[in-house]
């Protein structure tokens, strides 16, 4: 997948429409310093963008594989454009997440908006809760995020508590 091309195309569309977004998943972790193989581009987008973003992606040749109010997955027949996975947020979650975004240099030198590490951890906690098969990978990613300078570990703990997974955080912190 040509991450720079795919991200540049989608970013131009979202920026042009005024929809906030951020890069999440493996590309975001790589931007924070955790090199890991990823084959797709993951985005978090304000929910107001969902219909127009999906229409845009389909007009660019992407097939929508799955769609719900909170997620959509898209695959392009050209491997260079690859797979895009979108998480849609609304309300206070959207306001807080996008207000705290950080810009970093990403693929192809693009300025890439990223959620703050605490918000990435929150998404990973929710992923563990929703799909326990993802637990070990998500815990490894959260462990890395907890080693970043200035991360608010108390804030991260609140996300684990909210979803009843505090024992998982205790497992992680024992290894730090």
VMD Tcl script that builds the backbone (N, CA, C; Angstrom):
set m [mol new atoms 528]
animate dup $m
set s [atomselect $m all]
$s set {name element resname resid chain x y z} {
  {N N UNK 1 A 0.850 -1.180 0.000}
  {CA C UNK 1 A 0.000 0.000 0.000}
  {C C UNK 1 A 0.892 1.239 0.000}
  {N N UNK 2 A 0.510 2.196 -0.805}
  {CA C UNK 2 A 1.196 3.483 -0.818}
  {C C UNK 2 A 0.489 4.382 0.195}
  {N N UNK 3 A 0.968 4.335 1.448}
  {CA C UNK 3 A 0.307 5.065 2.532}
  {C C UNK 3 A 0.235 6.557 2.245}
  {N N UNK 4 A 1.299 7.120 1.698}
  {CA C UNK 4 A 1.335 8.562 1.434}
  {C C UNK 4 A 0.265 8.945 0.416}
  {N N UNK 5 A 0.121 8.161 -0.646}
  {CA C UNK 5 A -0.874 8.476 -1.671}
  {C C UNK 5 A -2.296 8.337 -1.127}
  {N N UNK 6 A -2.561 7.226 -0.444}
  {CA C UNK 6 A -3.907 7.001 0.094}
  {C C UNK 6 A -4.264 8.058 1.127}
  {N N UNK 7 A -3.337 8.316 2.048}
  {CA C UNK 7 A -3.608 9.315 3.075}
  {C C UNK 7 A -3.748 10.699 2.465}
  {N N UNK 8 A -2.888 11.029 1.518}
  {CA C UNK 8 A -2.971 12.341 0.870}
  {C C UNK 8 A -4.302 12.562 0.196}
  {N N UNK 9 A -4.800 11.557 -0.487}
  {CA C UNK 9 A -6.087 11.640 -1.181}
  {C C UNK 9 A -7.235 11.839 -0.197}
  {N N UNK 10 A -7.276 11.010 0.821}
  {CA C UNK 10 A -8.355 11.093 1.807}
  {C C UNK 10 A -8.253 12.384 2.616}
  {N N UNK 11 A -7.032 12.764 2.987}
  {CA C UNK 11 A -6.829 13.992 3.762}
  {C C UNK 11 A -7.292 15.215 2.961}
  {N N UNK 12 A -6.970 15.240 1.684}
  {CA C UNK 12 A -7.398 16.367 0.848}
  {C C UNK 12 A -8.926 16.474 0.829}
  {N N UNK 13 A -9.597 15.331 0.717}
  {CA C UNK 13 A -11.061 15.335 0.728}
  {C C UNK 13 A -11.597 15.818 2.067}
  {N N UNK 14 A -11.121 15.217 3.162}
  {CA C UNK 14 A -11.634 15.578 4.485}
  {C C UNK 14 A -11.311 17.028 4.844}
  {N N UNK 15 A -10.089 17.457 4.563}
  {CA C UNK 15 A -9.720 18.849 4.828}
  {C C UNK 15 A -10.587 19.803 4.013}
  {N N UNK 16 A -10.822 19.444 2.758}
  {CA C UNK 16 A -11.630 20.292 1.883}
  {C C UNK 16 A -13.062 20.447 2.362}
  {N N UNK 17 A -13.571 19.436 3.023}
  {CA C UNK 17 A -14.937 19.470 3.548}
  {C C UNK 17 A -15.002 19.973 4.989}
  {N N UNK 18 A -13.829 20.155 5.596}
  {CA C UNK 18 A -13.789 20.635 6.979}
  {C C UNK 18 A -14.093 19.581 8.019}
  {N N UNK 19 A -13.904 18.303 7.671}
  {CA C UNK 19 A -14.162 17.221 8.618}
  {C C UNK 19 A -12.880 16.885 9.375}
  {N N UNK 20 A -12.921 16.877 10.692}
  {CA C UNK 20 A -11.721 16.495 11.441}
  {C C UNK 20 A -11.484 14.988 11.364}
  {N N UNK 21 A -10.202 14.632 11.393}
  {CA C UNK 21 A -9.797 13.230 11.334}
  {C C UNK 21 A -8.424 13.106 11.965}
  {N N UNK 22 A -8.019 11.885 12.222}
  {CA C UNK 22 A -6.665 11.599 12.688}
  {C C UNK 22 A -6.311 10.188 12.244}
  {N N UNK 23 A -5.028 9.956 12.094}
  {CA C UNK 23 A -4.518 8.635 11.744}
  {C C UNK 23 A -4.361 7.835 13.036}
  {N N UNK 24 A -4.829 6.593 13.005}
  {CA C UNK 24 A -4.713 5.705 14.158}
  {C C UNK 24 A -4.059 4.401 13.694}
  {N N UNK 25 A -4.078 3.393 14.518}
  {CA C UNK 25 A -3.566 2.085 14.128}
  {C C UNK 25 A -2.052 2.050 13.993}
  {N N UNK 26 A -1.578 1.133 13.156}
  {CA C UNK 26 A -0.154 0.906 12.993}
  {C C UNK 26 A 0.620 2.113 12.495}
  {N N UNK 27 A 0.015 2.909 11.618}
  {CA C UNK 27 A 0.706 4.097 11.113}
  {C C UNK 27 A 0.895 5.116 12.236}
  {N N UNK 28 A -0.110 5.284 13.091}
  {CA C UNK 28 A 0.026 6.205 14.223}
  {C C UNK 28 A 1.092 5.707 15.192}
  {N N UNK 29 A 1.093 4.418 15.475}
  {CA C UNK 29 A 2.111 3.867 16.377}
  {C C UNK 29 A 3.509 4.064 15.796}
  {N N UNK 30 A 3.652 3.871 14.489}
  {CA C UNK 30 A 4.951 4.098 13.846}
  {C C UNK 30 A 5.365 5.562 13.975}
  {N N UNK 31 A 4.414 6.474 13.829}
  {CA C UNK 31 A 4.725 7.901 13.971}
  {C C UNK 31 A 5.173 8.235 15.390}
  {N N UNK 32 A 4.687 7.486 16.372}
  {CA C UNK 32 A 5.102 7.685 17.760}
  {C C UNK 32 A 6.382 6.906 18.100}
  {N N UNK 33 A 6.867 6.087 17.146}
  {CA C UNK 33 A 8.151 5.428 17.349}
  {C C UNK 33 A 8.126 3.920 17.457}
  {N N UNK 34 A 6.969 3.291 17.314}
  {CA C UNK 34 A 6.888 1.833 17.384}
  {C C UNK 34 A 6.801 1.283 15.962}
  {N N UNK 35 A 7.924 0.804 15.466}
  {CA C UNK 35 A 7.940 0.229 14.121}
  {C C UNK 35 A 7.239 -1.116 14.150}
  {N N UNK 36 A 6.233 -1.224 13.313}
  {CA C UNK 36 A 5.487 -2.480 13.253}
  {C C UNK 36 A 4.865 -2.584 11.869}
  {N N UNK 37 A 4.776 -3.784 11.366}
  {CA C UNK 37 A 4.218 -3.993 10.035}
  {C C UNK 37 A 2.722 -3.736 10.068}
  {N N UNK 38 A 2.262 -2.945 9.113}
  {CA C UNK 38 A 0.825 -2.727 8.969}
  {C C UNK 38 A 0.504 -2.730 7.488}
  {N N UNK 39 A -0.643 -3.248 7.147}
  {CA C UNK 39 A -1.025 -3.368 5.750}
  {C C UNK 39 A -2.216 -2.505 5.389}
  {N N UNK 40 A -2.718 -1.738 6.362}
  {CA C UNK 40 A -3.875 -0.901 6.085}
  {C C UNK 40 A -3.672 0.466 6.715}
  {N N UNK 41 A -4.548 1.379 6.345}
  {CA C UNK 41 A -4.539 2.719 6.903}
  {C C UNK 41 A -5.796 2.867 7.737}
  {N N UNK 42 A -5.617 3.205 9.006}
  {CA C UNK 42 A -6.731 3.358 9.933}
  {C C UNK 42 A -6.907 4.833 10.253}
  {N N UNK 43 A -8.154 5.293 10.210}
  {CA C UNK 43 A -8.475 6.683 10.510}
  {C C UNK 43 A -9.595 6.754 11.520}
  {N N UNK 44 A -9.568 7.787 12.355}
  {CA C UNK 44 A -10.716 8.138 13.175}
  {C C UNK 44 A -11.237 9.439 12.582}
  {N N UNK 45 A -12.545 9.497 12.378}
  {CA C UNK 45 A -13.169 10.602 11.654}
  {C C UNK 45 A -14.433 11.019 12.404}
  {N N UNK 46 A -14.722 12.312 12.375}
  {CA C UNK 46 A -15.980 12.759 12.962}
  {C C UNK 46 A -17.137 12.076 12.232}
  {N N UNK 47 A -18.121 11.624 12.978}
  {CA C UNK 47 A -19.238 10.859 12.412}
  {C C UNK 47 A -20.019 11.631 11.352}
  {N N UNK 48 A -20.007 12.953 11.416}
  {CA C UNK 48 A -20.719 13.749 10.413}
  {C C UNK 48 A -20.175 13.515 9.006}
  {N N UNK 49 A -18.957 13.016 8.906}
  {CA C UNK 49 A -18.321 12.800 7.600}
  {C C UNK 49 A -18.660 11.454 6.973}
  {N N UNK 50 A -19.268 10.563 7.722}
  {CA C UNK 50 A -19.378 9.175 7.271}
  {C C UNK 50 A -19.997 9.024 5.880}
  {N N UNK 51 A -21.177 9.555 5.650}
  {CA C UNK 51 A -21.836 9.354 4.355}
  {C C UNK 51 A -21.007 9.907 3.198}
  {N N UNK 52 A -20.538 11.136 3.346}
  {CA C UNK 52 A -19.797 11.731 2.237}
  {C C UNK 52 A -18.433 11.075 2.058}
  {N N UNK 53 A -17.791 10.642 3.139}
  {CA C UNK 53 A -16.509 9.956 3.001}
  {C C UNK 53 A -16.687 8.624 2.275}
  {N N UNK 54 A -17.691 7.869 2.652}
  {CA C UNK 54 A -17.917 6.579 1.991}
  {C C UNK 54 A -18.255 6.795 0.516}
  {N N UNK 55 A -19.093 7.783 0.205}
  {CA C UNK 55 A -19.387 8.092 -1.201}
  {C C UNK 55 A -18.104 8.441 -1.949}
  {N N UNK 56 A -17.241 9.255 -1.323}
  {CA C UNK 56 A -15.978 9.640 -1.946}
  {C C UNK 56 A -15.103 8.417 -2.199}
  {N N UNK 57 A -14.953 7.567 -1.183}
  {CA C UNK 57 A -14.103 6.386 -1.340}
  {C C UNK 57 A -14.628 5.476 -2.451}
  {N N UNK 58 A -15.936 5.281 -2.490}
  {CA C UNK 58 A -16.517 4.436 -3.534}
  {C C UNK 58 A -16.317 5.059 -4.912}
  {N N UNK 59 A -16.361 6.387 -5.001}
  {CA C UNK 59 A -16.128 7.053 -6.290}
  {C C UNK 59 A -14.673 6.899 -6.733}
  {N N UNK 60 A -13.772 6.618 -5.782}
  {CA C UNK 60 A -12.357 6.413 -6.092}
  {C C UNK 60 A -12.031 4.937 -6.322}
  {N N UNK 61 A -13.051 4.071 -6.329}
  {CA C UNK 61 A -12.844 2.664 -6.634}
  {C C UNK 61 A -12.791 1.734 -5.442}
  {N N UNK 62 A -12.943 2.272 -4.234}
  {CA C UNK 62 A -12.950 1.415 -3.053}
  {C C UNK 62 A -14.284 0.692 -2.942}
  {N N UNK 63 A -14.231 -0.565 -2.526}
  {CA C UNK 63 A -15.430 -1.329 -2.208}
  {C C UNK 63 A -15.643 -1.233 -0.698}
  {N N UNK 64 A -16.866 -0.930 -0.282}
  {CA C UNK 64 A -17.179 -0.905 1.138}
  {C C UNK 64 A -17.456 -2.336 1.569}
  {N N UNK 65 A -16.606 -2.852 2.453}
  {CA C UNK 65 A -16.722 -4.234 2.917}
  {C C UNK 65 A -17.679 -4.359 4.089}
  {N N UNK 66 A -17.713 -3.318 4.907}
  {CA C UNK 66 A -18.546 -3.335 6.110}
  {C C UNK 66 A -18.855 -1.894 6.482}
  {N N UNK 67 A -20.068 -1.691 7.002}
  {CA C UNK 67 A -20.452 -0.357 7.453}
  {C C UNK 67 A -21.418 -0.482 8.621}
  {N N UNK 68 A -21.138 0.277 9.675}
  {CA C UNK 68 A -22.061 0.435 10.790}
  {C C UNK 68 A -21.988 1.898 11.190}
  {N N UNK 69 A -22.696 2.283 12.247}
  {CA C UNK 69 A -22.633 3.694 12.655}
  {C C UNK 69 A -21.254 4.061 13.186}
  {N N UNK 70 A -20.498 3.088 13.674}
  {CA C UNK 70 A -19.207 3.396 14.272}
  {C C UNK 70 A -17.985 3.015 13.456}
  {N N UNK 71 A -18.175 2.214 12.394}
  {CA C UNK 71 A -17.025 1.715 11.644}
  {C C UNK 71 A -17.371 1.571 10.173}
  {N N UNK 72 A -16.336 1.620 9.351}
  {CA C UNK 72 A -16.469 1.179 7.966}
  {C C UNK 72 A -15.107 0.695 7.492}
  {N N UNK 73 A -15.125 -0.294 6.606}
  {CA C UNK 73 A -13.915 -0.886 6.049}
  {C C UNK 73 A -14.030 -0.853 4.531}
  {N N UNK 74 A -12.912 -0.503 3.882}
  {CA C UNK 74 A -12.925 -0.300 2.434}
  {C C UNK 74 A -11.676 -0.912 1.816}
  {N N UNK 75 A -11.854 -1.534 0.654}
  {CA C UNK 75 A -10.742 -2.177 -0.031}
  {C C UNK 75 A -10.721 -1.746 -1.485}
  {N N UNK 76 A -9.552 -1.352 -1.952}
  {CA C UNK 76 A -9.378 -0.951 -3.349}
  {C C UNK 76 A -8.800 -2.130 -4.124}
  {N N UNK 77 A -9.226 -2.346 -5.366}
  {CA C UNK 77 A -8.673 -3.467 -6.131}
  {C C UNK 77 A -7.189 -3.284 -6.476}
  {N N UNK 78 A -6.709 -2.042 -6.481}
  {CA C UNK 78 A -5.297 -1.762 -6.726}
  {C C UNK 78 A -4.568 -1.805 -5.381}
  {N N UNK 79 A -3.649 -2.758 -5.186}
  {CA C UNK 79 A -2.957 -2.871 -3.895}
  {C C UNK 79 A -2.244 -1.594 -3.461}
  {N N UNK 80 A -1.896 -0.731 -4.395}
  {CA C UNK 80 A -1.244 0.526 -4.029}
  {C C UNK 80 A -2.172 1.417 -3.202}
  {N N UNK 81 A -3.475 1.303 -3.420}
  {CA C UNK 81 A -4.451 2.098 -2.661}
  {C C UNK 81 A -4.935 1.352 -1.429}
  {N N UNK 82 A -4.840 0.032 -1.451}
  {CA C UNK 82 A -5.020 -0.801 -0.273}
  {C C UNK 82 A -6.342 -0.728 0.452}
  {N N UNK 83 A -6.247 -0.979 1.745}
  {CA C UNK 83 A -7.416 -1.060 2.620}
  {C C UNK 83 A -7.432 0.133 3.568}
  {N N UNK 84 A -8.623 0.699 3.734}
  {CA C UNK 84 A -8.848 1.792 4.681}
  {C C UNK 84 A -9.892 1.336 5.683}
  {N N UNK 85 A -9.595 1.531 6.957}
  {CA C UNK 85 A -10.549 1.249 8.024}
  {C C UNK 85 A -10.830 2.560 8.743}
  {N N UNK 86 A -12.104 2.852 8.935}
  {CA C UNK 86 A -12.504 4.113 9.559}
  {C C UNK 86 A -13.317 3.858 10.815}
  {N N UNK 87 A -12.985 4.612 11.849}
  {CA C UNK 87 A -13.737 4.628 13.108}
  {C C UNK 87 A -14.398 5.997 13.163}
  {N N UNK 88 A -15.682 6.021 13.475}
  {CA C UNK 88 A -16.434 7.283 13.514}
  {C C UNK 88 A -16.792 7.625 14.952}
  {N N UNK 89 A -16.469 8.854 15.334}
  {CA C UNK 89 A -16.763 9.317 16.691}
  {C C UNK 89 A -17.649 10.549 16.620}
  {N N UNK 90 A -18.380 10.782 17.706}
  {CA C UNK 90 A -19.321 11.918 17.731}
  {C C UNK 90 A -19.331 12.559 19.105}
  {N N UNK 91 A -20.010 13.674 19.194}
  {CA C UNK 91 A -20.257 14.325 20.470}
  {C C UNK 91 A -18.992 14.709 21.208}
  {N N UNK 92 A -19.036 14.515 22.526}
  {CA C UNK 92 A -17.913 14.905 23.384}
  {C C UNK 92 A -16.638 14.131 23.053}
  {N N UNK 93 A -16.785 12.871 22.679}
  {CA C UNK 93 A -15.609 12.085 22.287}
  {C C UNK 93 A -14.918 12.745 21.104}
  {N N UNK 94 A -15.692 13.124 20.102}
  {CA C UNK 94 A -15.131 13.787 18.932}
  {C C UNK 94 A -14.450 15.099 19.315}
  {N N UNK 95 A -15.134 15.903 20.093}
  {CA C UNK 95 A -14.568 17.210 20.482}
  {C C UNK 95 A -13.243 17.044 21.223}
  {N N UNK 96 A -13.205 16.148 22.192}
  {CA C UNK 96 A -11.987 15.959 22.977}
  {C C UNK 96 A -10.848 15.380 22.138}
  {N N UNK 97 A -11.163 14.363 21.357}
  {CA C UNK 97 A -10.138 13.699 20.567}
  {C C UNK 97 A -9.508 14.666 19.560}
  {N N UNK 98 A -10.335 15.386 18.815}
  {CA C UNK 98 A -9.782 16.241 17.767}
  {C C UNK 98 A -9.156 17.519 18.314}
  {N N UNK 99 A -9.608 17.977 19.466}
  {CA C UNK 99 A -8.994 19.160 20.083}
  {C C UNK 99 A -7.565 18.860 20.544}
  {N N UNK 100 A -7.268 17.592 20.830}
  {CA C UNK 100 A -5.957 17.217 21.354}
  {C C UNK 100 A -5.023 16.627 20.288}
  {N N UNK 101 A -5.429 16.682 19.023}
  {CA C UNK 101 A -4.579 16.118 17.957}
  {C C UNK 101 A -3.206 16.781 17.927}
  {N N UNK 102 A -2.250 16.008 17.418}
  {CA C UNK 102 A -0.888 16.495 17.221}
  {C C UNK 102 A -0.511 16.276 15.763}
  {N N UNK 103 A 0.213 17.202 15.173}
  {CA C UNK 103 A 0.699 17.036 13.806}
  {C C UNK 103 A 2.137 16.547 13.835}
  {N N UNK 104 A 2.409 15.493 13.061}
  {CA C UNK 104 A 3.763 14.959 12.928}
  {C C UNK 104 A 4.038 14.690 11.454}
  {N N UNK 105 A 5.309 14.559 11.119}
  {CA C UNK 105 A 5.669 14.163 9.755}
  {C C UNK 105 A 5.381 12.685 9.589}
  {N N UNK 106 A 4.670 12.373 8.513}
  {CA C UNK 106 A 4.290 10.994 8.269}
  {C C UNK 106 A 4.786 10.510 6.932}
  {N N UNK 107 A 4.094 9.514 6.356}
  {CA C UNK 107 A 4.512 8.937 5.086}
  {C C UNK 107 A 4.624 10.018 4.005}
  {N N UNK 108 A 5.701 9.970 3.241}
  {CA C UNK 108 A 5.881 10.911 2.149}
  {C C UNK 108 A 6.063 12.342 2.616}
  {N N UNK 109 A 6.397 12.538 3.902}
  {CA C UNK 109 A 6.590 13.891 4.414}
  {C C UNK 109 A 5.307 14.640 4.701}
  {N N UNK 110 A 4.156 13.958 4.589}
  {CA C UNK 110 A 2.867 14.604 4.872}
  {C C UNK 110 A 2.770 14.979 6.343}
  {N N UNK 111 A 2.106 16.082 6.623}
  {CA C UNK 111 A 1.757 16.411 8.005}
  {C C UNK 111 A 0.569 15.524 8.371}
  {N N UNK 112 A 0.745 14.712 9.375}
  {CA C UNK 112 A -0.263 13.727 9.761}
  {C C UNK 112 A -0.824 14.082 11.131}
  {N N UNK 113 A -2.156 14.233 11.229}
  {CA C UNK 113 A -2.750 14.448 12.555}
  {C C UNK 113 A -2.887 13.117 13.295}
  {N N UNK 114 A -2.421 13.121 14.539}
  {CA C UNK 114 A -2.505 11.925 15.384}
  {C C UNK 114 A -3.271 12.245 16.651}
  {N N UNK 115 A -4.030 11.282 17.167}
  {CA C UNK 115 A -4.588 11.470 18.503}
  {C C UNK 115 A -3.448 11.474 19.515}
  {N N UNK 116 A -3.676 12.098 20.655}
  {CA C UNK 116 A -2.652 12.016 21.690}
  {C C UNK 116 A -2.551 10.547 22.127}
  {N N UNK 117 A -1.404 10.137 22.670}
  {CA C UNK 117 A -1.218 8.719 23.020}
  {C C UNK 117 A -2.286 8.176 23.959}
  {N N UNK 118 A -2.761 8.998 24.888}
  {CA C UNK 118 A -3.803 8.539 25.814}
  {C C UNK 118 A -5.072 8.151 25.065}
  {N N UNK 119 A -5.408 8.895 24.003}
  {CA C UNK 119 A -6.604 8.570 23.225}
  {C C UNK 119 A -6.390 7.315 22.375}
  {N N UNK 120 A -5.168 7.124 21.872}
  {CA C UNK 120 A -4.886 5.860 21.177}
  {C C UNK 120 A -5.056 4.688 22.139}
  {N N UNK 121 A -4.561 4.844 23.356}
  {CA C UNK 121 A -4.714 3.787 24.356}
  {C C UNK 121 A -6.192 3.517 24.627}
  {N N UNK 122 A -6.991 4.574 24.716}
  {CA C UNK 122 A -8.431 4.399 24.960}
  {C C UNK 122 A -9.068 3.561 23.854}
  {N N UNK 123 A -8.698 3.830 22.597}
  {CA C UNK 123 A -9.256 3.054 21.483}
  {C C UNK 123 A -8.822 1.599 21.564}
  {N N UNK 124 A -7.610 1.366 22.014}
  {CA C UNK 124 A -7.108 -0.001 22.127}
  {C C UNK 124 A -7.781 -0.749 23.276}
  {N N UNK 125 A -8.068 -0.051 24.364}
  {CA C UNK 125 A -8.813 -0.663 25.468}
  {C C UNK 125 A -10.197 -1.089 24.967}
  {N N UNK 126 A -10.860 -0.215 24.233}
  {CA C UNK 126 A -12.184 -0.548 23.693}
  {C C UNK 126 A -12.095 -1.719 22.715}
  {N N UNK 127 A -11.035 -1.756 21.902}
  {CA C UNK 127 A -10.855 -2.877 20.973}
  {C C UNK 127 A -10.708 -4.196 21.728}
  {N N UNK 128 A -9.962 -4.175 22.847}
  {CA C UNK 128 A -9.815 -5.392 23.668}
  {C C UNK 128 A -11.151 -5.833 24.237}
  {N N UNK 129 A -11.917 -4.862 24.698}
  {CA C UNK 129 A -13.215 -5.198 25.290}
  {C C UNK 129 A -14.135 -5.808 24.230}
  {N N UNK 130 A -14.148 -5.209 23.036}
  {CA C UNK 130 A -15.054 -5.659 21.982}
  {C C UNK 130 A -14.600 -6.942 21.301}
  {N N UNK 131 A -13.290 -7.203 21.286}
  {CA C UNK 131 A -12.766 -8.393 20.627}
  {C C UNK 131 A -11.600 -8.941 21.446}
  {N N UNK 132 A -11.890 -9.795 22.426}
  {CA C UNK 132 A -10.826 -10.312 23.303}
  {C C UNK 132 A -9.683 -11.007 22.558}
  {N N UNK 133 A -9.903 -11.456 21.343}
  {CA C UNK 133 A -8.824 -12.090 20.581}
  {C C UNK 133 A -7.708 -11.091 20.265}
  {N N UNK 134 A -8.005 -9.798 20.342}
  {CA C UNK 134 A -7.005 -8.764 20.058}
  {C C UNK 134 A -6.202 -8.356 21.297}
  {N N UNK 135 A -6.506 -8.948 22.433}
  {CA C UNK 135 A -5.950 -8.495 23.699}
  {C C UNK 135 A -4.429 -8.396 23.708}
  {N N UNK 136 A -3.725 -9.438 23.277}
  {CA C UNK 136 A -2.273 -9.432 23.428}
  {C C UNK 136 A -1.611 -8.375 22.545}
  {N N UNK 137 A -2.078 -8.194 21.322}
  {CA C UNK 137 A -1.501 -7.155 20.464}
  {C C UNK 137 A -1.817 -5.763 21.024}
  {N N UNK 138 A -3.048 -5.571 21.459}
  {CA C UNK 138 A -3.425 -4.264 22.004}
  {C C UNK 138 A -2.638 -3.952 23.273}
  {N N UNK 139 A -2.437 -4.964 24.121}
  {CA C UNK 139 A -1.669 -4.747 25.349}
  {C C UNK 139 A -0.223 -4.370 25.028}
  {N N UNK 140 A 0.357 -4.995 24.006}
  {CA C UNK 140 A 1.726 -4.647 23.611}
  {C C UNK 140 A 1.787 -3.199 23.129}
  {N N UNK 141 A 0.791 -2.789 22.358}
  {CA C UNK 141 A 0.753 -1.404 21.872}
  {C C UNK 141 A 0.573 -0.419 23.032}
  {N N UNK 142 A -0.316 -0.743 23.956}
  {CA C UNK 142 A -0.543 0.139 25.110}
  {C C UNK 142 A 0.721 0.212 25.962}
  {N N UNK 143 A 1.389 -0.915 26.126}
  {CA C UNK 143 A 2.638 -0.906 26.891}
  {C C UNK 143 A 3.614 0.093 26.270}
  {N N UNK 144 A 3.759 0.056 24.945}
  {CA C UNK 144 A 4.636 1.021 24.272}
  {C C UNK 144 A 4.176 2.455 24.547}
  {N N UNK 145 A 2.877 2.703 24.393}
  {CA C UNK 145 A 2.356 4.068 24.605}
  {C C UNK 145 A 2.657 4.553 26.024}
  {N N UNK 146 A 2.582 3.658 26.997}
  {CA C UNK 146 A 2.846 4.043 28.386}
  {C C UNK 146 A 4.300 4.426 28.636}
  {N N UNK 147 A 5.192 4.090 27.718}
  {CA C UNK 147 A 6.608 4.454 27.871}
  {C C UNK 147 A 6.925 5.809 27.245}
  {N N UNK 148 A 5.957 6.413 26.559}
  {CA C UNK 148 A 6.223 7.704 25.918}
  {C C UNK 148 A 6.379 8.801 26.968}
  {N N UNK 149 A 7.260 9.760 26.705}
  {CA C UNK 149 A 7.444 10.854 27.661}
  {C C UNK 149 A 6.145 11.642 27.843}
  {N N UNK 150 A 5.883 12.028 29.052}
  {CA C UNK 150 A 4.761 12.900 29.418}
  {C C UNK 150 A 3.380 12.269 29.266}
  {N N UNK 151 A 3.298 10.957 29.016}
  {CA C UNK 151 A 1.966 10.348 28.934}
  {C C UNK 151 A 1.316 10.396 30.310}
  {N N UNK 152 A 0.035 10.648 30.311}
  {CA C UNK 152 A -0.733 10.721 31.559}
  {C C UNK 152 A -1.259 9.311 31.871}
  {N N UNK 153 A -0.523 8.589 32.703}
  {CA C UNK 153 A -0.905 7.213 33.040}
  {C C UNK 153 A -2.217 7.162 33.810}
  {N N UNK 154 A -2.502 8.187 34.582}
  {CA C UNK 154 A -3.776 8.230 35.299}
  {C C UNK 154 A -4.943 8.281 34.310}
  {N N UNK 155 A -4.811 9.093 33.275}
  {CA C UNK 155 A -5.868 9.154 32.259}
  {C C UNK 155 A -6.053 7.797 31.595}
  {N N UNK 156 A -4.950 7.142 31.253}
  {CA C UNK 156 A -5.046 5.811 30.635}
  {C C UNK 156 A -5.749 4.842 31.581}
  {N N UNK 157 A -5.423 4.907 32.869}
  {CA C UNK 157 A -6.069 4.033 33.851}
  {C C UNK 157 A -7.588 4.230 33.841}
  {N N UNK 158 A -8.052 5.470 33.681}
  {CA C UNK 158 A -9.507 5.708 33.684}
  {C C UNK 158 A -10.192 4.958 32.547}
  {N N UNK 159 A -9.515 4.804 31.406}
  {CA C UNK 159 A -10.121 4.068 30.290}
  {C C UNK 159 A -10.227 2.587 30.614}
  {N N UNK 160 A -9.203 2.039 31.260}
  {CA C UNK 160 A -9.263 0.635 31.681}
  {C C UNK 160 A -10.374 0.432 32.716}
  {N N UNK 161 A -10.473 1.338 33.677}
  {CA C UNK 161 A -11.510 1.233 34.706}
  {C C UNK 161 A -12.905 1.317 34.092}
  {N N UNK 162 A -13.084 2.241 33.167}
  {CA C UNK 162 A -14.388 2.442 32.520}
  {C C UNK 162 A -14.902 1.164 31.869}
  {N N UNK 163 A -13.980 0.327 31.378}
  {CA C UNK 163 A -14.386 -0.883 30.659}
  {C C UNK 163 A -14.143 -2.159 31.459}
  {N N UNK 164 A -13.843 -1.999 32.752}
  {CA C UNK 164 A -13.678 -3.160 33.613}
  {C C UNK 164 A -12.447 -3.995 33.300}
  {N N UNK 165 A -11.405 -3.364 32.789}
  {CA C UNK 165 A -10.205 -4.099 32.398}
  {C C UNK 165 A -8.967 -3.693 33.195}
  {N N UNK 166 A -9.181 -3.211 34.425}
  {CA C UNK 166 A -8.045 -2.725 35.214}
  {C C UNK 166 A -6.996 -3.814 35.475}
  {N N UNK 167 A -7.419 -5.073 35.536}
  {CA C UNK 167 A -6.451 -6.155 35.744}
  {C C UNK 167 A -5.486 -6.240 34.565}
  {N N UNK 168 A -5.962 -5.933 33.374}
  {CA C UNK 168 A -5.090 -5.924 32.190}
  {C C UNK 168 A -4.038 -4.831 32.308}
  {N N UNK 169 A -4.439 -3.665 32.791}
  {CA C UNK 169 A -3.468 -2.587 32.979}
  {C C UNK 169 A -2.442 -2.981 34.027}
  {N N UNK 170 A -2.891 -3.634 35.093}
  {CA C UNK 170 A -1.959 -4.088 36.118}
  {C C UNK 170 A -0.936 -5.063 35.514}
  {N N UNK 171 A -1.400 -5.936 34.606}
  {CA C UNK 171 A -0.487 -6.853 33.929}
  {C C UNK 171 A 0.568 -6.089 33.137}
  {N N UNK 172 A 0.140 -5.038 32.471}
  {CA C UNK 172 A 1.070 -4.241 31.657}
  {C C UNK 172 A 2.057 -3.508 32.547}
  {N N UNK 173 A 1.559 -2.846 33.574}
  {CA C UNK 173 A 2.449 -2.014 34.387}
  {C C UNK 173 A 3.489 -2.847 35.146}
  {N N UNK 174 A 3.220 -4.110 35.408}
  {CA C UNK 174 A 4.216 -4.978 36.040}
  {C C UNK 174 A 5.439 -5.158 35.148}
  {N N UNK 175 A 5.275 -4.983 33.845}
  {CA C UNK 175 A 6.385 -5.209 32.912}
  {C C UNK 175 A 7.155 -3.926 32.589}
  {N N UNK 176 A 6.714 -2.803 33.113}
  {CA C UNK 176 A 7.390 -1.531 32.795}
  {C C UNK 176 A 8.596 -1.300 33.686}
}
mol reanalyze $m
mol bondsrecalc $m
mol representation Tube
mol addrep $m
